[in-house]
């Protein structure tokens, strides 16, 4: 019986850790979204961002193609 209680406790602890990790990831995602939407455009033009992302996508496509 004690083993079953220990297993249940471990499952509960893992669930709580997973929930905390998910909350933390959501906060980071929100902060990143705010940063990319508000901060970056203040010092980088939209055209420069577009060119940068086009170049990065081309690099990713080339990498995938070469694999």
Chimera marker file (.cmm) of the C-alpha trace (Angstrom):
<marker_set name="trace">
<marker id="1" x="0.000" y="0.000" z="0.000" r="1" g="1" b="0" radius="0.5"/>
<marker id="2" x="2.839" y="2.358" z="0.823" r="1" g="1" b="0" radius="0.5"/>
<marker id="3" x="4.343" y="1.756" z="-2.637" r="1" g="1" b="0" radius="0.5"/>
<marker id="4" x="1.050" y="2.765" z="-4.264" r="1" g="1" b="0" radius="0.5"/>
<marker id="5" x="0.928" y="5.963" z="-2.206" r="1" g="1" b="0" radius="0.5"/>
<marker id="6" x="4.506" y="6.758" z="-3.242" r="1" g="1" b="0" radius="0.5"/>
<marker id="7" x="3.660" y="6.216" z="-6.931" r="1" g="1" b="0" radius="0.5"/>
<marker id="8" x="0.600" y="8.470" z="-6.653" r="1" g="1" b="0" radius="0.5"/>
<marker id="9" x="2.698" y="11.142" z="-4.929" r="1" g="1" b="0" radius="0.5"/>
<marker id="10" x="5.333" y="10.944" z="-7.693" r="1" g="1" b="0" radius="0.5"/>
<marker id="11" x="2.665" y="11.258" z="-10.391" r="1" g="1" b="0" radius="0.5"/>
<marker id="12" x="1.166" y="14.279" z="-8.617" r="1" g="1" b="0" radius="0.5"/>
<marker id="13" x="4.622" y="15.896" z="-8.295" r="1" g="1" b="0" radius="0.5"/>
<marker id="14" x="5.354" y="15.296" z="-11.980" r="1" g="1" b="0" radius="0.5"/>
<marker id="15" x="1.978" y="16.818" z="-12.905" r="1" g="1" b="0" radius="0.5"/>
<marker id="16" x="2.694" y="19.900" z="-10.794" r="1" g="1" b="0" radius="0.5"/>
<marker id="17" x="6.157" y="20.289" z="-12.340" r="1" g="1" b="0" radius="0.5"/>
<marker id="18" x="4.659" y="19.958" z="-15.818" r="1" g="1" b="0" radius="0.5"/>
<marker id="19" x="2.051" y="22.604" z="-15.027" r="1" g="1" b="0" radius="0.5"/>
<marker id="20" x="4.704" y="25.005" z="-13.675" r="1" g="1" b="0" radius="0.5"/>
<marker id="21" x="6.842" y="24.438" z="-16.771" r="1" g="1" b="0" radius="0.5"/>
<marker id="22" x="3.860" y="25.096" z="-19.040" r="1" g="1" b="0" radius="0.5"/>
<marker id="23" x="3.042" y="28.323" z="-17.168" r="1" g="1" b="0" radius="0.5"/>
<marker id="24" x="6.660" y="29.439" z="-17.422" r="1" g="1" b="0" radius="0.5"/>
<marker id="25" x="6.759" y="28.689" z="-21.167" r="1" g="1" b="0" radius="0.5"/>
<marker id="26" x="3.553" y="30.673" z="-21.702" r="1" g="1" b="0" radius="0.5"/>
<marker id="27" x="5.030" y="33.667" z="-19.854" r="1" g="1" b="0" radius="0.5"/>
<marker id="28" x="8.221" y="33.469" z="-21.919" r="1" g="1" b="0" radius="0.5"/>
<marker id="29" x="6.212" y="33.199" z="-25.111" r="1" g="1" b="0" radius="0.5"/>
<marker id="30" x="4.156" y="36.252" z="-24.180" r="1" g="1" b="0" radius="0.5"/>
<marker id="31" x="7.277" y="38.253" z="-23.312" r="1" g="1" b="0" radius="0.5"/>
<marker id="32" x="8.893" y="37.205" z="-26.593" r="1" g="1" b="0" radius="0.5"/>
<marker id="33" x="5.771" y="38.205" z="-28.551" r="1" g="1" b="0" radius="0.5"/>
<marker id="34" x="5.710" y="41.610" z="-26.866" r="1" g="1" b="0" radius="0.5"/>
<marker id="35" x="9.413" y="42.059" z="-27.571" r="1" g="1" b="0" radius="0.5"/>
<marker id="36" x="9.112" y="41.132" z="-31.248" r="1" g="1" b="0" radius="0.5"/>
<marker id="37" x="5.988" y="43.195" z="-31.811" r="1" g="1" b="0" radius="0.5"/>
<marker id="38" x="6.878" y="46.328" z="-29.826" r="1" g="1" b="0" radius="0.5"/>
<marker id="39" x="10.621" y="46.604" z="-29.241" r="1" g="1" b="0" radius="0.5"/>
<marker id="40" x="12.264" y="45.302" z="-32.410" r="1" g="1" b="0" radius="0.5"/>
<marker id="41" x="10.275" y="47.521" z="-34.804" r="1" g="1" b="0" radius="0.5"/>
<marker id="42" x="11.486" y="50.614" z="-32.936" r="1" g="1" b="0" radius="0.5"/>
<marker id="43" x="15.070" y="50.115" z="-34.087" r="1" g="1" b="0" radius="0.5"/>
<marker id="44" x="14.790" y="47.865" z="-37.169" r="1" g="1" b="0" radius="0.5"/>
<marker id="45" x="12.788" y="48.736" z="-40.248" r="1" g="1" b="0" radius="0.5"/>
<marker id="46" x="10.145" y="46.363" z="-41.529" r="1" g="1" b="0" radius="0.5"/>
<marker id="47" x="12.016" y="45.991" z="-44.815" r="1" g="1" b="0" radius="0.5"/>
<marker id="48" x="15.197" y="44.931" z="-42.992" r="1" g="1" b="0" radius="0.5"/>
<marker id="49" x="13.236" y="42.401" z="-40.949" r="1" g="1" b="0" radius="0.5"/>
<marker id="50" x="11.604" y="41.037" z="-44.075" r="1" g="1" b="0" radius="0.5"/>
<marker id="51" x="14.981" y="40.647" z="-45.805" r="1" g="1" b="0" radius="0.5"/>
<marker id="52" x="16.477" y="38.991" z="-42.730" r="1" g="1" b="0" radius="0.5"/>
<marker id="53" x="13.652" y="36.457" z="-42.432" r="1" g="1" b="0" radius="0.5"/>
<marker id="54" x="13.705" y="35.717" z="-46.159" r="1" g="1" b="0" radius="0.5"/>
<marker id="55" x="17.445" y="35.019" z="-45.914" r="1" g="1" b="0" radius="0.5"/>
<marker id="56" x="16.965" y="32.802" z="-42.846" r="1" g="1" b="0" radius="0.5"/>
<marker id="57" x="14.153" y="30.854" z="-44.533" r="1" g="1" b="0" radius="0.5"/>
<marker id="58" x="16.354" y="30.353" z="-47.584" r="1" g="1" b="0" radius="0.5"/>
<marker id="59" x="19.122" y="29.006" z="-45.314" r="1" g="1" b="0" radius="0.5"/>
<marker id="60" x="16.668" y="26.647" z="-43.601" r="1" g="1" b="0" radius="0.5"/>
<marker id="61" x="15.329" y="25.441" z="-46.943" r="1" g="1" b="0" radius="0.5"/>
<marker id="62" x="18.873" y="24.832" z="-48.213" r="1" g="1" b="0" radius="0.5"/>
<marker id="63" x="19.719" y="22.909" z="-45.051" r="1" g="1" b="0" radius="0.5"/>
<marker id="64" x="16.626" y="20.729" z="-45.421" r="1" g="1" b="0" radius="0.5"/>
<marker id="65" x="17.345" y="20.206" z="-49.110" r="1" g="1" b="0" radius="0.5"/>
<marker id="66" x="20.945" y="19.137" z="-48.370" r="1" g="1" b="0" radius="0.5"/>
<marker id="67" x="19.828" y="16.602" z="-45.771" r="1" g="1" b="0" radius="0.5"/>
<link id1="1" id2="2" r="1" g="1" b="0" radius="0.2"/>
<link id1="2" id2="3" r="1" g="1" b="0" radius="0.2"/>
<link id1="3" id2="4" r="1" g="1" b="0" radius="0.2"/>
<link id1="4" id2="5" r="1" g="1" b="0" radius="0.2"/>
<link id1="5" id2="6" r="1" g="1" b="0" radius="0.2"/>
<link id1="6" id2="7" r="1" g="1" b="0" radius="0.2"/>
<link id1="7" id2="8" r="1" g="1" b="0" radius="0.2"/>
<link id1="8" id2="9" r="1" g="1" b="0" radius="0.2"/>
<link id1="9" id2="10" r="1" g="1" b="0" radius="0.2"/>
<link id1="10" id2="11" r="1" g="1" b="0" radius="0.2"/>
<link id1="11" id2="12" r="1" g="1" b="0" radius="0.2"/>
<link id1="12" id2="13" r="1" g="1" b="0" radius="0.2"/>
<link id1="13" id2="14" r="1" g="1" b="0" radius="0.2"/>
<link id1="14" id2="15" r="1" g="1" b="0" radius="0.2"/>
<link id1="15" id2="16" r="1" g="1" b="0" radius="0.2"/>
<link id1="16" id2="17" r="1" g="1" b="0" radius="0.2"/>
<link id1="17" id2="18" r="1" g="1" b="0" radius="0.2"/>
<link id1="18" id2="19" r="1" g="1" b="0" radius="0.2"/>
<link id1="19" id2="20" r="1" g="1" b="0" radius="0.2"/>
<link id1="20" id2="21" r="1" g="1" b="0" radius="0.2"/>
<link id1="21" id2="22" r="1" g="1" b="0" radius="0.2"/>
<link id1="22" id2="23" r="1" g="1" b="0" radius="0.2"/>
<link id1="23" id2="24" r="1" g="1" b="0" radius="0.2"/>
<link id1="24" id2="25" r="1" g="1" b="0" radius="0.2"/>
<link id1="25" id2="26" r="1" g="1" b="0" radius="0.2"/>
<link id1="26" id2="27" r="1" g="1" b="0" radius="0.2"/>
<link id1="27" id2="28" r="1" g="1" b="0" radius="0.2"/>
<link id1="28" id2="29" r="1" g="1" b="0" radius="0.2"/>
<link id1="29" id2="30" r="1" g="1" b="0" radius="0.2"/>
<link id1="30" id2="31" r="1" g="1" b="0" radius="0.2"/>
<link id1="31" id2="32" r="1" g="1" b="0" radius="0.2"/>
<link id1="32" id2="33" r="1" g="1" b="0" radius="0.2"/>
<link id1="33" id2="34" r="1" g="1" b="0" radius="0.2"/>
<link id1="34" id2="35" r="1" g="1" b="0" radius="0.2"/>
<link id1="35" id2="36" r="1" g="1" b="0" radius="0.2"/>
<link id1="36" id2="37" r="1" g="1" b="0" radius="0.2"/>
<link id1="37" id2="38" r="1" g="1" b="0" radius="0.2"/>
<link id1="38" id2="39" r="1" g="1" b="0" radius="0.2"/>
<link id1="39" id2="40" r="1" g="1" b="0" radius="0.2"/>
<link id1="40" id2="41" r="1" g="1" b="0" radius="0.2"/>
<link id1="41" id2="42" r="1" g="1" b="0" radius="0.2"/>
<link id1="42" id2="43" r="1" g="1" b="0" radius="0.2"/>
<link id1="43" id2="44" r="1" g="1" b="0" radius="0.2"/>
<link id1="44" id2="45" r="1" g="1" b="0" radius="0.2"/>
<link id1="45" id2="46" r="1" g="1" b="0" radius="0.2"/>
<link id1="46" id2="47" r="1" g="1" b="0" radius="0.2"/>
<link id1="47" id2="48" r="1" g="1" b="0" radius="0.2"/>
<link id1="48" id2="49" r="1" g="1" b="0" radius="0.2"/>
<link id1="49" id2="50" r="1" g="1" b="0" radius="0.2"/>
<link id1="50" id2="51" r="1" g="1" b="0" radius="0.2"/>
<link id1="51" id2="52" r="1" g="1" b="0" radius="0.2"/>
<link id1="52" id2="53" r="1" g="1" b="0" radius="0.2"/>
<link id1="53" id2="54" r="1" g="1" b="0" radius="0.2"/>
<link id1="54" id2="55" r="1" g="1" b="0" radius="0.2"/>
<link id1="55" id2="56" r="1" g="1" b="0" radius="0.2"/>
<link id1="56" id2="57" r="1" g="1" b="0" radius="0.2"/>
<link id1="57" id2="58" r="1" g="1" b="0" radius="0.2"/>
<link id1="58" id2="59" r="1" g="1" b="0" radius="0.2"/>
<link id1="59" id2="60" r="1" g="1" b="0" radius="0.2"/>
<link id1="60" id2="61" r="1" g="1" b="0" radius="0.2"/>
<link id1="61" id2="62" r="1" g="1" b="0" radius="0.2"/>
<link id1="62" id2="63" r="1" g="1" b="0" radius="0.2"/>
<link id1="63" id2="64" r="1" g="1" b="0" radius="0.2"/>
<link id1="64" id2="65" r="1" g="1" b="0" radius="0.2"/>
<link id1="65" id2="66" r="1" g="1" b="0" radius="0.2"/>
<link id1="66" id2="67" r="1" g="1" b="0" radius="0.2"/>
</marker_set>
